[in-house]
Amino acid sequence: GSKRPSHSSSSSSSPFSSSSTKVPEEEDERELVPEGGDEERRSRNGGEGGVAVYNPNESYSISVQRARLPIHEYRRDFLYLVENFQTVIVVGQTGCGKTTQIPQYLREAGWCADGKVVASTQPRRIAAREVAARVAVEMG
């Protein structure tokens, strides 16, 4: 018969070891706020148990905030790719503007004409609501 390897503790660390720390599921729905930044914290839901956020660009107008996002410099490239290829995969760091800006770029480029809709999905309901609220604010 085959013998299973024993799980002995050794100096080599495995990503599957029992000592690895599990990140809470709700971690995806929070944004980190710098330490000591209490004066910069605010609730997205007007203080009604919302998620605390830190926006260093909050003092700027919405249009300036949008232009300062990392994805902004790729707007034309993205629209070119969408026009010329059936599938476009966008990869970027958290907070670069993928979720909030791409639907707006598509709408601004005429992709919502004739009753067409641009949809964005999120893995959790609260995340979807937060994205929808942010896009609504940005679009007026």
Backbone torsions as a table, in degrees:
resi	resn	phi	psi	omega
1	GLY	NA	159.0	178.6
2	SER	-81.9	145.2	-178.1
3	LYS	-108.9	130.1	178.2
4	ARG	-80.3	142.6	177.5
5	PRO	-68.4	143.7	178.9
6	SER	-80.7	150.1	179.6
7	HIS	-95.0	85.1	178.3
8	SER	-97.8	152.5	178.5
9	SER	-78.3	129.3	178.1
10	SER	-133.2	174.6	-177.5
11	SER	-74.2	-20.8	179.3
12	SER	-79.6	136.9	-177.1
13	SER	-100.0	132.3	178.1
14	SER	-109.0	142.7	177.5
15	PRO	-65.9	-14.0	-179.5
16	PHE	-101.0	7.1	-177.7
17	SER	-70.6	156.8	-178.2
18	SER	-69.8	-12.5	-179.2
19	SER	-85.4	-3.1	179.6
20	SER	-70.7	148.7	-177.5
21	THR	-93.5	132.5	178.9
22	LYS	-92.7	130.4	177.4
23	VAL	-80.7	132.4	179.4
24	PRO	-59.1	145.1	-177.7
25	GLU	-58.5	-37.2	-178.2
26	GLU	-74.2	-3.3	177.7
27	GLU	-57.9	-34.8	-179.1
28	ASP	-62.0	-25.2	-173.9
29	GLU	-94.7	1.4	-179.9
30	ARG	-110.9	149.3	171.7
31	GLU	-108.7	143.6	-178.6
32	LEU	-78.4	141.7	178.2
33	VAL	-114.7	132.5	-179.0
34	PRO	-58.0	146.5	178.3
35	GLU	-60.9	141.7	178.7
36	GLY	75.3	10.3	-177.2
37	GLY	-100.5	33.4	-177.1
38	ASP	-55.5	-37.3	-178.9
39	GLU	-68.7	-18.5	-179.7
40	GLU	-94.0	-7.1	-176.8
41	ARG	-81.8	144.0	173.8
42	ARG	-152.0	163.8	179.7
43	SER	-95.6	137.2	177.0
44	ARG	-67.2	-26.9	-176.8
45	ASN	-102.5	32.2	177.3
46	GLY	64.3	32.0	177.4
47	GLY	84.7	9.6	-179.0
48	GLU	-96.9	52.5	177.6
49	GLY	76.9	20.9	-178.7
50	GLY	-76.6	-178.4	-178.6
51	VAL	-86.8	133.8	178.6
52	ALA	-74.1	133.8	-179.5
53	VAL	-129.9	158.8	174.5
54	TYR	-126.1	119.2	179.8
55	ASN	-123.8	100.2	-178.3
56	PRO	-66.1	-14.9	-178.9
57	ASN	-101.8	11.6	-173.8
58	GLU	-59.0	-28.6	-178.0
59	SER	-75.5	-13.1	180.0
60	TYR	-87.6	161.1	175.8
61	SER	-65.6	162.3	-179.9
62	ILE	-59.7	-42.0	-178.6
63	SER	-63.5	-37.4	177.8
64	VAL	-70.6	-40.0	177.4
65	GLN	-59.7	-44.4	179.2
66	ARG	-61.3	-43.5	-178.2
67	ALA	-67.9	-23.8	-179.3
68	ARG	-84.5	-8.8	178.6
69	LEU	-71.8	142.8	-178.2
70	PRO	-56.1	-32.9	-176.8
71	ILE	-70.0	-20.2	-175.8
72	HIS	-56.9	-38.0	-178.5
73	GLU	-68.4	-13.4	-179.3
74	TYR	-105.3	8.5	-176.3
75	ARG	-54.8	-53.5	-178.9
76	ARG	-62.3	-41.6	178.6
77	ASP	-60.4	-45.7	-179.9
78	PHE	-60.2	-49.0	-178.8
79	LEU	-62.9	-36.5	175.4
80	TYR	-61.3	-47.4	-178.4
81	LEU	-63.2	-41.6	179.7
82	VAL	-64.1	-37.6	179.5
83	GLU	-69.3	-30.1	-170.9
84	ASN	-109.2	-9.4	-179.0
85	PHE	-132.1	146.1	-178.1
86	GLN	-70.5	-34.0	-178.5
87	THR	-128.3	132.4	176.5
88	VAL	-131.1	127.4	177.5
89	ILE	-109.9	124.9	-178.8
90	VAL	-107.9	126.0	178.3
91	VAL	-123.1	130.7	178.7
92	GLY	-162.6	163.5	-178.8
93	GLN	-66.9	157.2	174.5
94	THR	-57.3	132.4	177.3
95	GLY	88.5	3.6	-178.1
96	CYS	-80.4	-13.8	177.0
97	GLY	110.6	7.6	-177.9
98	LYS	-55.2	-52.1	-172.5
99	THR	-73.1	-38.5	-176.1
100	THR	-88.2	-30.2	-173.8
101	GLN	-91.1	-38.8	-176.2
102	ILE	-58.5	-45.2	176.8
103	PRO	-60.1	-36.7	179.1
104	GLN	-70.1	-39.0	176.9
105	TYR	-60.4	-43.4	180.0
106	LEU	-64.2	-42.9	178.9
107	ARG	-63.9	-46.1	179.8
108	GLU	-62.4	-27.9	-179.7
109	ALA	-87.7	2.3	175.4
110	GLY	95.0	9.5	-178.8
111	TRP	-72.7	-10.4	179.5
112	CYS	-102.4	12.4	178.4
113	ALA	-71.5	158.8	176.6
114	ASP	58.1	35.8	175.4
115	GLY	78.1	7.0	178.1
116	LYS	-72.4	154.0	-176.1
117	VAL	-127.1	141.8	171.5
118	VAL	-105.6	125.5	-177.9
119	ALA	-117.3	149.4	176.7
120	SER	-129.5	133.3	179.6
121	THR	-107.7	153.3	177.4
122	GLN	-136.5	149.9	-176.9
123	PRO	-72.0	-17.8	-178.4
124	ARG	-134.9	148.0	-176.8
125	ARG	-58.9	-43.4	-178.3
126	ILE	-63.8	-38.0	177.9
127	ALA	-64.5	-41.8	179.0
128	ALA	-62.2	-41.8	178.9
129	ARG	-64.9	-41.9	-179.7
130	GLU	-64.2	-42.3	178.6
131	VAL	-64.7	-45.9	-179.9
132	ALA	-60.7	-41.2	179.7
133	ALA	-65.0	-42.6	-179.6
134	ARG	-65.3	-45.2	179.7
135	VAL	-64.0	-39.7	178.3
136	ALA	-61.3	-42.4	177.7
137	VAL	-63.0	-44.9	-177.8
138	GLU	-66.4	-32.1	-177.5
139	MET	-87.9	-8.4	177.7
140	GLY	89.3	NA	NA
